[in-house]
């Protein structure tokens, strides 16, 4: 397993926003990677994460809105 940076349960790993997890699930803006669920503020962030999750989970990545 690769080392990942710390991400809060309600943090979008791509942009750093804090969407409501329940609302994100209702809108289909969640995905699971290596057994952990991640929530997203919008479809763009979700799709970027799906394309390359390790990029956004890397210890040196800094989310930017």
mmCIF file as Biopython writes it, N, C-alpha, C and O atoms, coordinates in Angstrom:
data_model
#
loop_
_atom_site.group_PDB
_atom_site.id
_atom_site.type_symbol
_atom_site.label_atom_id
_atom_site.label_alt_id
_atom_site.label_comp_id
_atom_site.label_asym_id
_atom_site.label_entity_id
_atom_site.label_seq_id
_atom_site.pdbx_PDB_ins_code
_atom_site.Cartn_x
_atom_site.Cartn_y
_atom_site.Cartn_z
_atom_site.occupancy
_atom_site.B_iso_or_equiv
_atom_site.auth_seq_id
_atom_site.auth_asym_id
_atom_site.pdbx_PDB_model_num
ATOM 1   N N  . UNK A ? 1  ? 0.849   -1.186 0.000   1.0 0.0 1  A 1 
ATOM 2   C CA . UNK A ? 1  ? 0.000   0.000  0.000   1.0 0.0 1  A 1 
ATOM 3   C C  . UNK A ? 1  ? 0.891   1.246  0.000   1.0 0.0 1  A 1 
ATOM 4   O O  . UNK A ? 1  ? 1.857   1.324  0.760   1.0 0.0 1  A 1 
ATOM 5   N N  . UNK A ? 2  ? 0.570   2.191  -0.832  1.0 0.0 2  A 1 
ATOM 6   C CA . UNK A ? 2  ? 1.314   3.426  -0.960  1.0 0.0 2  A 1 
ATOM 7   C C  . UNK A ? 2  ? 0.979   4.375  0.190   1.0 0.0 2  A 1 
ATOM 8   O O  . UNK A ? 2  ? -0.151  4.387  0.678   1.0 0.0 2  A 1 
ATOM 9   N N  . UNK A ? 3  ? 1.956   5.166  0.619   1.0 0.0 3  A 1 
ATOM 10  C CA . UNK A ? 3  ? 1.708   6.162  1.661   1.0 0.0 3  A 1 
ATOM 11  C C  . UNK A ? 3  ? 0.858   7.293  1.082   1.0 0.0 3  A 1 
ATOM 12  O O  . UNK A ? 3  ? 1.137   7.801  -0.004  1.0 0.0 3  A 1 
ATOM 13  N N  . UNK A ? 4  ? -0.178  7.676  1.822   1.0 0.0 4  A 1 
ATOM 14  C CA . UNK A ? 4  ? -1.076  8.740  1.391   1.0 0.0 4  A 1 
ATOM 15  C C  . UNK A ? 4  ? -1.066  9.872  2.403   1.0 0.0 4  A 1 
ATOM 16  O O  . UNK A ? 4  ? -0.770  9.669  3.580   1.0 0.0 4  A 1 
ATOM 17  N N  . UNK A ? 5  ? -1.394  11.075 1.927   1.0 0.0 5  A 1 
ATOM 18  C CA . UNK A ? 5  ? -1.516  12.218 2.825   1.0 0.0 5  A 1 
ATOM 19  C C  . UNK A ? 5  ? -2.801  12.087 3.639   1.0 0.0 5  A 1 
ATOM 20  O O  . UNK A ? 5  ? -3.694  11.324 3.271   1.0 0.0 5  A 1 
ATOM 21  N N  . UNK A ? 6  ? -2.895  12.811 4.719   1.0 0.0 6  A 1 
ATOM 22  C CA . UNK A ? 6  ? -4.079  12.787 5.575   1.0 0.0 6  A 1 
ATOM 23  C C  . UNK A ? 6  ? -5.183  13.619 4.933   1.0 0.0 6  A 1 
ATOM 24  O O  . UNK A ? 6  ? -4.979  14.780 4.578   1.0 0.0 6  A 1 
ATOM 25  N N  . UNK A ? 7  ? -6.354  13.005 4.791   1.0 0.0 7  A 1 
ATOM 26  C CA . UNK A ? 7  ? -7.514  13.666 4.208   1.0 0.0 7  A 1 
ATOM 27  C C  . UNK A ? 7  ? -8.690  13.463 5.152   1.0 0.0 7  A 1 
ATOM 28  O O  . UNK A ? 7  ? -9.000  12.333 5.528   1.0 0.0 7  A 1 
ATOM 29  N N  . UNK A ? 8  ? -9.345  14.554 5.536   1.0 0.0 8  A 1 
ATOM 30  C CA . UNK A ? 8  ? -10.506 14.477 6.428   1.0 0.0 8  A 1 
ATOM 31  C C  . UNK A ? 8  ? -11.638 13.707 5.742   1.0 0.0 8  A 1 
ATOM 32  O O  . UNK A ? 8  ? -11.722 13.698 4.514   1.0 0.0 8  A 1 
ATOM 33  N N  . UNK A ? 9  ? -12.510 13.061 6.529   1.0 0.0 9  A 1 
ATOM 34  C CA . UNK A ? 9  ? -13.611 12.285 5.937   1.0 0.0 9  A 1 
ATOM 35  C C  . UNK A ? 9  ? -14.532 13.098 5.027   1.0 0.0 9  A 1 
ATOM 36  O O  . UNK A ? 9  ? -15.140 12.541 4.113   1.0 0.0 9  A 1 
ATOM 37  N N  . UNK A ? 10 ? -14.642 14.399 5.263   1.0 0.0 10 A 1 
ATOM 38  C CA . UNK A ? 10 ? -15.530 15.225 4.447   1.0 0.0 10 A 1 
ATOM 39  C C  . UNK A ? 10 ? -14.739 16.169 3.528   1.0 0.0 10 A 1 
ATOM 40  O O  . UNK A ? 10 ? -15.265 17.197 3.103   1.0 0.0 10 A 1 
ATOM 41  N N  . UNK A ? 11 ? -13.492 15.829 3.224   1.0 0.0 11 A 1 
ATOM 42  C CA . UNK A ? 11 ? -12.649 16.685 2.378   1.0 0.0 11 A 1 
ATOM 43  C C  . UNK A ? 11 ? -12.577 16.136 0.960   1.0 0.0 11 A 1 
ATOM 44  O O  . UNK A ? 11 ? -12.314 14.949 0.761   1.0 0.0 11 A 1 
ATOM 45  N N  . UNK A ? 12 ? -12.806 16.984 -0.008  1.0 0.0 12 A 1 
ATOM 46  C CA . UNK A ? 12 ? -12.613 16.625 -1.414  1.0 0.0 12 A 1 
ATOM 47  C C  . UNK A ? 12 ? -11.104 16.557 -1.631  1.0 0.0 12 A 1 
ATOM 48  O O  . UNK A ? 12 ? -10.424 17.572 -1.485  1.0 0.0 12 A 1 
ATOM 49  N N  . UNK A ? 13 ? -10.558 15.382 -1.979  1.0 0.0 13 A 1 
ATOM 50  C CA . UNK A ? 13 ? -9.109  15.245 -2.103  1.0 0.0 13 A 1 
ATOM 51  C C  . UNK A ? 13 ? -8.511  16.012 -3.282  1.0 0.0 13 A 1 
ATOM 52  O O  . UNK A ? 13 ? -7.298  16.211 -3.332  1.0 0.0 13 A 1 
ATOM 53  N N  . UNK A ? 14 ? -9.337  16.440 -4.223  1.0 0.0 14 A 1 
ATOM 54  C CA . UNK A ? 14 ? -8.842  17.151 -5.404  1.0 0.0 14 A 1 
ATOM 55  C C  . UNK A ? 14 ? -8.700  18.641 -5.123  1.0 0.0 14 A 1 
ATOM 56  O O  . UNK A ? 14 ? -7.641  19.218 -5.370  1.0 0.0 14 A 1 
ATOM 57  N N  . UNK A ? 15 ? -9.762  19.273 -4.606  1.0 0.0 15 A 1 
ATOM 58  C CA . UNK A ? 15 ? -9.754  20.730 -4.444  1.0 0.0 15 A 1 
ATOM 59  C C  . UNK A ? 15 ? -9.670  21.188 -2.994  1.0 0.0 15 A 1 
ATOM 60  O O  . UNK A ? 15 ? -9.398  22.362 -2.740  1.0 0.0 15 A 1 
ATOM 61  N N  . UNK A ? 16 ? -9.896  20.289 -2.035  1.0 0.0 16 A 1 
ATOM 62  C CA . UNK A ? 16 ? -9.807  20.649 -0.630  1.0 0.0 16 A 1 
ATOM 63  C C  . UNK A ? 16 ? -11.085 21.177 -0.015  1.0 0.0 16 A 1 
ATOM 64  O O  . UNK A ? 16 ? -11.113 21.464 1.182   1.0 0.0 16 A 1 
ATOM 65  N N  . UNK A ? 17 ? -12.146 21.315 -0.801  1.0 0.0 17 A 1 
ATOM 66  C CA . UNK A ? 17 ? -13.426 21.774 -0.237  1.0 0.0 17 A 1 
ATOM 67  C C  . UNK A ? 17 ? -13.967 20.709 0.713   1.0 0.0 17 A 1 
ATOM 68  O O  . UNK A ? 17 ? -13.501 19.570 0.717   1.0 0.0 17 A 1 
ATOM 69  N N  . UNK A ? 18 ? -14.955 21.094 1.515   1.0 0.0 18 A 1 
ATOM 70  C CA . UNK A ? 18 ? -15.551 20.181 2.492   1.0 0.0 18 A 1 
ATOM 71  C C  . UNK A ? 18 ? -17.041 20.005 2.210   1.0 0.0 18 A 1 
ATOM 72  O O  . UNK A ? 18 ? -17.878 20.598 2.890   1.0 0.0 18 A 1 
ATOM 73  N N  . UNK A ? 19 ? -17.370 19.190 1.209   1.0 0.0 19 A 1 
ATOM 74  C CA . UNK A ? 19 ? -18.790 18.964 0.900   1.0 0.0 19 A 1 
ATOM 75  C C  . UNK A ? 19 ? -19.457 18.123 1.989   1.0 0.0 19 A 1 
ATOM 76  O O  . UNK A ? 19 ? -18.801 17.355 2.692   1.0 0.0 19 A 1 
ATOM 77  N N  . UNK A ? 20 ? -20.754 18.283 2.109   1.0 0.0 20 A 1 
ATOM 78  C CA . UNK A ? 20 ? -21.532 17.470 3.039   1.0 0.0 20 A 1 
ATOM 79  C C  . UNK A ? 20 ? -21.541 16.032 2.514   1.0 0.0 20 A 1 
ATOM 80  O O  . UNK A ? 20 ? -21.998 15.796 1.395   1.0 0.0 20 A 1 
ATOM 81  N N  . UNK A ? 21 ? -21.045 15.065 3.296   1.0 0.0 21 A 1 
ATOM 82  C CA . UNK A ? 21 ? -20.975 13.683 2.814   1.0 0.0 21 A 1 
ATOM 83  C C  . UNK A ? 21 ? -22.325 13.091 2.414   1.0 0.0 21 A 1 
ATOM 84  O O  . UNK A ? 21 ? -22.404 12.340 1.441   1.0 0.0 21 A 1 
ATOM 85  N N  . UNK A ? 22 ? -23.379 13.416 3.146   1.0 0.0 22 A 1 
ATOM 86  C CA . UNK A ? 22 ? -24.708 12.883 2.821   1.0 0.0 22 A 1 
ATOM 87  C C  . UNK A ? 22 ? -25.181 13.448 1.480   1.0 0.0 22 A 1 
ATOM 88  O O  . UNK A ? 22 ? -25.681 12.707 0.633   1.0 0.0 22 A 1 
ATOM 89  N N  . UNK A ? 23 ? -25.024 14.745 1.294   1.0 0.0 23 A 1 
ATOM 90  C CA . UNK A ? 23 ? -25.422 15.377 0.031   1.0 0.0 23 A 1 
ATOM 91  C C  . UNK A ? 23 ? -24.584 14.841 -1.124  1.0 0.0 23 A 1 
ATOM 92  O O  . UNK A ? 23 ? -25.101 14.612 -2.217  1.0 0.0 23 A 1 
ATOM 93  N N  . UNK A ? 24 ? -23.288 14.642 -0.883  1.0 0.0 24 A 1 
ATOM 94  C CA . UNK A ? 24 ? -22.415 14.100 -1.935  1.0 0.0 24 A 1 
ATOM 95  C C  . UNK A ? 24 ? -22.872 12.697 -2.335  1.0 0.0 24 A 1 
ATOM 96  O O  . UNK A ? 24 ? -22.920 12.376 -3.522  1.0 0.0 24 A 1 
ATOM 97  N N  . UNK A ? 25 ? -23.205 11.865 -1.353  1.0 0.0 25 A 1 
ATOM 98  C CA . UNK A ? 25 ? -23.703 10.512 -1.665  1.0 0.0 25 A 1 
ATOM 99  C C  . UNK A ? 25 ? -25.002 10.588 -2.459  1.0 0.0 25 A 1 
ATOM 100 O O  . UNK A ? 25 ? -25.183 9.857  -3.433  1.0 0.0 25 A 1 
ATOM 101 N N  . UNK A ? 26 ? -25.906 11.471 -2.045  1.0 0.0 26 A 1 
ATOM 102 C CA . UNK A ? 26 ? -27.196 11.619 -2.731  1.0 0.0 26 A 1 
ATOM 103 C C  . UNK A ? 26 ? -27.011 12.042 -4.190  1.0 0.0 26 A 1 
ATOM 104 O O  . UNK A ? 26 ? -27.805 11.676 -5.056  1.0 0.0 26 A 1 
ATOM 105 N N  . UNK A ? 27 ? -25.957 12.814 -4.449  1.0 0.0 27 A 1 
ATOM 106 C CA . UNK A ? 27 ? -25.694 13.315 -5.800  1.0 0.0 27 A 1 
ATOM 107 C C  . UNK A ? 27 ? -24.766 12.390 -6.600  1.0 0.0 27 A 1 
ATOM 108 O O  . UNK A ? 27 ? -24.427 12.687 -7.745  1.0 0.0 27 A 1 
ATOM 109 N N  . UNK A ? 28 ? -24.359 11.272 -5.993  1.0 0.0 28 A 1 
ATOM 110 C CA . UNK A ? 28 ? -23.476 10.342 -6.680  1.0 0.0 28 A 1 
ATOM 111 C C  . UNK A ? 28 ? -22.043 10.832 -6.775  1.0 0.0 28 A 1 
ATOM 112 O O  . UNK A ? 28 ? -21.300 10.418 -7.665  1.0 0.0 28 A 1 
ATOM 113 N N  . UNK A ? 29 ? -21.650 11.712 -5.862  1.0 0.0 29 A 1 
ATOM 114 C CA . UNK A ? 29 ? -20.309 12.295 -5.887  1.0 0.0 29 A 1 
ATOM 115 C C  . UNK A ? 29 ? -19.401 11.643 -4.858  1.0 0.0 29 A 1 
ATOM 116 O O  . UNK A ? 29 ? -18.748 12.326 -4.070  1.0 0.0 29 A 1 
ATOM 117 N N  . UNK A ? 30 ? -19.365 10.331 -4.871  1.0 0.0 30 A 1 
ATOM 118 C CA . UNK A ? 30 ? -18.498 9.557  -3.987  1.0 0.0 30 A 1 
ATOM 119 C C  . UNK A ? 30 ? -17.853 8.432  -4.790  1.0 0.0 30 A 1 
ATOM 120 O O  . UNK A ? 30 ? -18.399 7.963  -5.789  1.0 0.0 30 A 1 
ATOM 121 N N  . UNK A ? 31 ? -16.698 8.020  -4.336  1.0 0.0 31 A 1 
ATOM 122 C CA . UNK A ? 31 ? -16.057 6.837  -4.900  1.0 0.0 31 A 1 
ATOM 123 C C  . UNK A ? 31 ? -15.238 6.198  -3.799  1.0 0.0 31 A 1 
ATOM 124 O O  . UNK A ? 31 ? -14.881 6.848  -2.817  1.0 0.0 31 A 1 
ATOM 125 N N  . UNK A ? 32 ? -14.944 4.931  -3.967  1.0 0.0 32 A 1 
ATOM 126 C CA . UNK A ? 32 ? -14.133 4.200  -3.006  1.0 0.0 32 A 1 
ATOM 127 C C  . UNK A ? 32 ? -12.819 3.823  -3.669  1.0 0.0 32 A 1 
ATOM 128 O O  . UNK A ? 32 ? -12.787 3.347  -4.804  1.0 0.0 32 A 1 
ATOM 129 N N  . UNK A ? 33 ? -11.744 4.046  -2.938  1.0 0.0 33 A 1 
ATOM 130 C CA . UNK A ? 33 ? -10.408 3.695  -3.424  1.0 0.0 33 A 1 
ATOM 131 C C  . UNK A ? 33 ? -9.667  3.020  -2.287  1.0 0.0 33 A 1 
ATOM 132 O O  . UNK A ? 33 ? -9.546  3.583  -1.199  1.0 0.0 33 A 1 
ATOM 133 N N  . UNK A ? 34 ? -9.171  1.816  -2.532  1.0 0.0 34 A 1 
ATOM 134 C CA . UNK A ? 34 ? -8.450  1.034  -1.528  1.0 0.0 34 A 1 
ATOM 135 C C  . UNK A ? 34 ? -9.224  0.934  -0.220  1.0 0.0 34 A 1 
ATOM 136 O O  . UNK A ? 34 ? -8.655  1.043  0.866   1.0 0.0 34 A 1 
ATOM 137 N N  . UNK A ? 35 ? -10.540 0.724  -0.343  1.0 0.0 35 A 1 
ATOM 138 C CA . UNK A ? 35 ? -11.387 0.510  0.823   1.0 0.0 35 A 1 
ATOM 139 C C  . UNK A ? 35 ? -11.841 1.752  1.561   1.0 0.0 35 A 1 
ATOM 140 O O  . UNK A ? 35 ? -12.522 1.645  2.581   1.0 0.0 35 A 1 
ATOM 141 N N  . UNK A ? 36 ? -11.483 2.923  1.074   1.0 0.0 36 A 1 
ATOM 142 C CA . UNK A ? 36 ? -11.913 4.165  1.722   1.0 0.0 36 A 1 
ATOM 143 C C  . UNK A ? 36 ? -12.815 4.952  0.782   1.0 0.0 36 A 1 
ATOM 144 O O  . UNK A ? 36 ? -12.554 5.053  -0.416  1.0 0.0 36 A 1 
ATOM 145 N N  . UNK A ? 37 ? -13.884 5.507  1.351   1.0 0.0 37 A 1 
ATOM 146 C CA . UNK A ? 37 ? -14.792 6.342  0.571   1.0 0.0 37 A 1 
ATOM 147 C C  . UNK A ? 37 ? -14.300 7.784  0.569   1.0 0.0 37 A 1 
ATOM 148 O O  . UNK A ? 37 ? -13.907 8.320  1.606   1.0 0.0 37 A 1 
ATOM 149 N N  . UNK A ? 38 ? -14.325 8.405  -0.607  1.0 0.0 38 A 1 
ATOM 150 C CA . UNK A ? 38 ? -13.970 9.809  -0.769  1.0 0.0 38 A 1 
ATOM 151 C C  . UNK A ? 38 ? -15.180 10.549 -1.318  1.0 0.0 38 A 1 
ATOM 152 O O  . UNK A ? 38 ? -15.904 10.022 -2.162  1.0 0.0 38 A 1 
ATOM 153 N N  . UNK A ? 39 ? -15.401 11.779 -0.838  1.0 0.0 39 A 1 
ATOM 154 C CA . UNK A ? 39 ? -16.520 12.612 -1.280  1.0 0.0 39 A 1 
ATOM 155 C C  . UNK A ? 39 ? -15.972 13.781 -2.093  1.0 0.0 39 A 1 
ATOM 156 O O  . UNK A ? 39 ? -14.833 14.208 -1.905  1.0 0.0 39 A 1 
ATOM 157 N N  . UNK A ? 40 ? -16.807 14.290 -3.002  1.0 0.0 40 A 1 
ATOM 158 C CA . UNK A ? 40 ? -16.379 15.340 -3.913  1.0 0.0 40 A 1 
ATOM 159 C C  . UNK A ? 40 ? -17.407 16.447 -3.982  1.0 0.0 40 A 1 
ATOM 160 O O  . UNK A ? 40 ? -18.601 16.235 -3.768  1.0 0.0 40 A 1 
ATOM 161 N N  . UNK A ? 41 ? -16.905 17.655 -4.293  1.0 0.0 41 A 1 
ATOM 162 C CA . UNK A ? 41 ? -17.784 18.825 -4.380  1.0 0.0 41 A 1 
ATOM 163 C C  . UNK A ? 41 ? -18.562 18.843 -5.696  1.0 0.0 41 A 1 
ATOM 164 O O  . UNK A ? 41 ? -19.660 19.394 -5.766  1.0 0.0 41 A 1 
ATOM 165 N N  . UNK A ? 42 ? -17.992 18.243 -6.726  1.0 0.0 42 A 1 
ATOM 166 C CA . UNK A ? 42 ? -18.629 18.252 -8.038  1.0 0.0 42 A 1 
ATOM 167 C C  . UNK A ? 42 ? -18.096 17.139 -8.926  1.0 0.0 42 A 1 
ATOM 168 O O  . UNK A ? 42 ? -17.137 16.447 -8.583  1.0 0.0 42 A 1 
ATOM 169 N N  . UNK A ? 43 ? -18.735 16.989 -10.064 1.0 0.0 43 A 1 
ATOM 170 C CA . UNK A ? 43 ? -18.406 15.909 -10.984 1.0 0.0 43 A 1 
ATOM 171 C C  . UNK A ? 43 ? -16.975 16.018 -11.520 1.0 0.0 43 A 1 
ATOM 172 O O  . UNK A ? 43 ? -16.303 15.005 -11.714 1.0 0.0 43 A 1 
ATOM 173 N N  . UNK A ? 44 ? -16.511 17.253 -11.760 1.0 0.0 44 A 1 
ATOM 174 C CA . UNK A ? 44 ? -15.163 17.442 -12.285 1.0 0.0 44 A 1 
ATOM 175 C C  . UNK A ? 44 ? -14.101 16.867 -11.364 1.0 0.0 44 A 1 
ATOM 176 O O  . UNK A ? 44 ? -13.189 16.175 -11.816 1.0 0.0 44 A 1 
ATOM 177 N N  . UNK A ? 45 ? -14.218 17.151 -10.082 1.0 0.0 45 A 1 
ATOM 178 C CA . UNK A ? 45 ? -13.254 16.624 -9.116  1.0 0.0 45 A 1 
ATOM 179 C C  . UNK A ? 45 ? -13.341 15.098 -9.032  1.0 0.0 45 A 1 
ATOM 180 O O  . UNK A ? 45 ? -12.319 14.416 -8.964  1.0 0.0 45 A 1 
ATOM 181 N N  . UNK A ? 46 ? -14.554 14.574 -9.038  1.0 0.0 46 A 1 
ATOM 182 C CA . UNK A ? 46 ? -14.744 13.123 -9.001  1.0 0.0 46 A 1 
ATOM 183 C C  . UNK A ? 46 ? -14.067 12.458 -10.201 1.0 0.0 46 A 1 
ATOM 184 O O  . UNK A ? 46 ? -13.357 11.465 -10.043 1.0 0.0 46 A 1 
ATOM 185 N N  . UNK A ? 47 ? -14.286 13.002 -11.397 1.0 0.0 47 A 1 
ATOM 186 C CA . UNK A ? 47 ? -13.698 12.408 -12.599 1.0 0.0 47 A 1 
ATOM 187 C C  . UNK A ? 47 ? -12.177 12.506 -12.603 1.0 0.0 47 A 1 
ATOM 188 O O  . UNK A ? 47 ? -11.495 11.566 -13.010 1.0 0.0 47 A 1 
ATOM 189 N N  . UNK A ? 48 ? -11.641 13.644 -12.151 1.0 0.0 48 A 1 
ATOM 190 C CA . UNK A ? 48 ? -10.182 13.780 -12.072 1.0 0.0 48 A 1 
ATOM 191 C C  . UNK A ? 48 ? -9.598  12.744 -11.127 1.0 0.0 48 A 1 
ATOM 192 O O  . UNK A ? 48 ? -8.577  12.127 -11.431 1.0 0.0 48 A 1 
ATOM 193 N N  . UNK A ? 49 ? -10.240 12.551 -9.982  1.0 0.0 49 A 1 
ATOM 194 C CA . UNK A ? 49 ? -9.767  11.583 -9.012  1.0 0.0 49 A 1 
ATOM 195 C C  . UNK A ? 49 ? -9.825  10.171 -9.580  1.0 0.0 49 A 1 
ATOM 196 O O  . UNK A ? 49 ? -8.879  9.399  -9.420  1.0 0.0 49 A 1 
ATOM 197 N N  . UNK A ? 50 ? -10.912 9.830  -10.236 1.0 0.0 50 A 1 
ATOM 198 C CA . UNK A ? 50 ? -11.055 8.490  -10.815 1.0 0.0 50 A 1 
ATOM 199 C C  . UNK A ? 50 ? -9.961  8.204  -11.837 1.0 0.0 50 A 1 
ATOM 200 O O  . UNK A ? 50 ? -9.496  7.071  -11.954 1.0 0.0 50 A 1 
ATOM 201 N N  . UNK A ? 51 ? -9.550  9.236  -12.580 1.0 0.0 51 A 1 
ATOM 202 C CA . UNK A ? 51 ? -8.512  9.060  -13.604 1.0 0.0 51 A 1 
ATOM 203 C C  . UNK A ? 51 ? -7.139  8.779  -13.000 1.0 0.0 51 A 1 
ATOM 204 O O  . UNK A ? 51 ? -6.356  8.028  -13.582 1.0 0.0 51 A 1 
ATOM 205 N N  . UNK A ? 52 ? -6.835  9.366  -11.847 1.0 0.0 52 A 1 
ATOM 206 C CA . UNK A ? 52 ? -5.498  9.236  -11.262 1.0 0.0 52 A 1 
ATOM 207 C C  . UNK A ? 52 ? -5.534  9.485  -9.756  1.0 0.0 52 A 1 
ATOM 208 O O  . UNK A ? 52 ? -5.031  10.509 -9.294  1.0 0.0 52 A 1 
ATOM 209 N N  . UNK A ? 53 ? -6.124  8.563  -8.975  1.0 0.0 53 A 1 
ATOM 210 C CA . UNK A ? 53 ? -6.271  8.803  -7.538  1.0 0.0 53 A 1 
ATOM 211 C C  . UNK A ? 53 ? -4.944  9.007  -6.820  1.0 0.0 53 A 1 
ATOM 212 O O  . UNK A ? 53 ? -4.865  9.823  -5.901  1.0 0.0 53 A 1 
ATOM 213 N N  . UNK A ? 54 ? -3.913  8.295  -7.213  1.0 0.0 54 A 1 
ATOM 214 C CA . UNK A ? 54 ? -2.634  8.400  -6.506  1.0 0.0 54 A 1 
ATOM 215 C C  . UNK A ? 54 ? -2.046  9.808  -6.599  1.0 0.0 54 A 1 
ATOM 216 O O  . UNK A ? 54 ? -1.344  10.244 -5.686  1.0 0.0 54 A 1 
ATOM 217 N N  . UNK A ? 55 ? -2.319  10.510 -7.672  1.0 0.0 55 A 1 
ATOM 218 C CA . UNK A ? 55 ? -1.857  11.902 -7.811  1.0 0.0 55 A 1 
ATOM 219 C C  . UNK A ? 55 ? -2.394  12.768 -6.675  1.0 0.0 55 A 1 
ATOM 220 O O  . UNK A ? 55 ? -1.659  13.568 -6.095  1.0 0.0 55 A 1 
ATOM 221 N N  . UNK A ? 56 ? -3.673  12.606 -6.362  1.0 0.0 56 A 1 
ATOM 222 C CA . UNK A ? 56 ? -4.336  13.441 -5.362  1.0 0.0 56 A 1 
ATOM 223 C C  . UNK A ? 56 ? -4.133  12.953 -3.931  1.0 0.0 56 A 1 
ATOM 224 O O  . UNK A ? 56 ? -4.376  13.692 -2.977  1.0 0.0 56 A 1 
ATOM 225 N N  . UNK A ? 57 ? -3.688  11.706 -3.785  1.0 0.0 57 A 1 
ATOM 226 C CA . UNK A ? 57 ? -3.454  11.143 -2.464  1.0 0.0 57 A 1 
ATOM 227 C C  . UNK A ? 57 ? -1.988  11.219 -2.056  1.0 0.0 57 A 1 
ATOM 228 O O  . UNK A ? 57 ? -1.652  10.926 -0.909  1.0 0.0 57 A 1 
ATOM 229 N N  . UNK A ? 58 ? -1.127  11.601 -2.962  1.0 0.0 58 A 1 
ATOM 230 C CA . UNK A ? 58 ? 0.310   11.656 -2.699  1.0 0.0 58 A 1 
ATOM 231 C C  . UNK A ? 58 ? 0.622   12.627 -1.558  1.0 0.0 58 A 1 
ATOM 232 O O  . UNK A ? 58 ? -0.013  13.676 -1.456  1.0 0.0 58 A 1 
ATOM 233 N N  . UNK A ? 59 ? 1.583   12.295 -0.706  1.0 0.0 59 A 1 
ATOM 234 C CA . UNK A ? 59 ? 1.928   13.159 0.418   1.0 0.0 59 A 1 
ATOM 235 C C  . UNK A ? 59 ? 2.291   14.590 0.016   1.0 0.0 59 A 1 
ATOM 236 O O  . UNK A ? 59 ? 2.061   15.508 0.803   1.0 0.0 59 A 1 
ATOM 237 N N  . UNK A ? 60 ? 2.841   14.813 -1.162  1.0 0.0 60 A 1 
ATOM 238 C CA . UNK A ? 60 ? 3.243   16.145 -1.570  1.0 0.0 60 A 1 
ATOM 239 C C  . UNK A ? 60 ? 2.174   16.949 -2.275  1.0 0.0 60 A 1 
ATOM 240 O O  . UNK A ? 60 ? 2.415   18.106 -2.621  1.0 0.0 60 A 1 
ATOM 241 N N  . UNK A ? 61 ? 0.992   16.377 -2.503  1.0 0.0 61 A 1 
ATOM 242 C CA . UNK A ? 61 ? -0.073  17.093 -3.221  1.0 0.0 61 A 1 
ATOM 243 C C  . UNK A ? 61 ? -0.749  18.107 -2.297  1.0 0.0 61 A 1 
ATOM 244 O O  . UNK A ? 61 ? -1.070  17.795 -1.151  1.0 0.0 61 A 1 
ATOM 245 N N  . UNK A ? 62 ? -0.958  19.307 -2.799  1.0 0.0 62 A 1 
ATOM 246 C CA . UNK A ? 62 ? -1.673  20.343 -2.060  1.0 0.0 62 A 1 
ATOM 247 C C  . UNK A ? 62 ? -2.921  20.717 -2.841  1.0 0.0 62 A 1 
ATOM 248 O O  . UNK A ? 62 ? -2.818  21.239 -3.951  1.0 0.0 62 A 1 
ATOM 249 N N  . UNK A ? 63 ? -4.114  20.456 -2.276  1.0 0.0 63 A 1 
ATOM 250 C CA . UNK A ? 63 ? -5.348  20.801 -2.966  1.0 0.0 63 A 1 
ATOM 251 C C  . UNK A ? 63 ? -5.458  22.310 -3.179  1.0 0.0 63 A 1 
ATOM 252 O O  . UNK A ? 63 ? -5.049  23.104 -2.332  1.0 0.0 63 A 1 
ATOM 253 N N  . UNK A ? 64 ? -6.011  22.683 -4.314  1.0 0.0 64 A 1 
ATOM 254 C CA . UNK A ? 64 ? -6.204  24.101 -4.628  1.0 0.0 64 A 1 
ATOM 255 C C  . UNK A ? 64 ? -7.545  24.289 -5.303  1.0 0.0 64 A 1 
ATOM 256 O O  . UNK A ? 64 ? -7.884  23.585 -6.254  1.0 0.0 64 A 1 
ATOM 257 N N  . UNK A ? 65 ? -8.306  25.251 -4.799  1.0 0.0 65 A 1 
ATOM 258 C CA . UNK A ? 65 ? -9.610  25.550 -5.395  1.0 0.0 65 A 1 
ATOM 259 C C  . UNK A ? 65 ? -9.437  26.463 -6.572  1.0 0.0 65 A 1 
ATOM 260 O O  . UNK A ? 65 ? -10.419 26.835 -7.215  1.0 0.0 65 A 1 
#
